[in-house]
Structure formats: structure tokens, C-alpha cells
């Protein structure tokens, strides 16, 4: 178990093994929540949670609806074209 000490400025250092395990880098923002007899730190998500329905139509496609097989085929063709050109997919 890792430990840390509260500074006179109210700061706590998150031990390096914990930061590394979670891939937290300088500048990572956290939400601080009161929890039972302590606090809970959660990394702040860069974007608010959304529902799928909120994003539908934002891609600009205005043709007929495509089924999953058509979407998969289109993706495979695009990756194949990029691969043949020597580009990263």
C-alpha cells in the first residue's frame, strides 16, 4: 500500500507507482468526491457522457441507411486502399 502526506497547502502527492499504473500524467484533472470516511479521486473525463442518439446524424451522411454488413464492407475497402498506398489505417 502506498502512502502520502497532506502538505501545509492542502496538497497530496499521488505516488509514482500509482500514477504509472493508471497512466496519469502532469495536468490530469481529477474530480474529488467525499466518500465514507475519506475521499475518492476520479480522473475527469475530457468529454461529458452522451447517448448514441445524441450523436446520430453528426457525420454528415445523408444517403439511405446502411446495415452492419455494408458498414463493415466499406471499412474493409477503405483500409485496403490505404494499405495498398502504404498509408497507416
Protein Blocks (a to p, Z undefined) as FASTA:
>chain_A
ZZddddfkopacddfklmmmnopaehiacddddehjbccdddddfbdcddfklmgoklop
abdcddfklmmmmmmmmmmmmmmnopaZZ
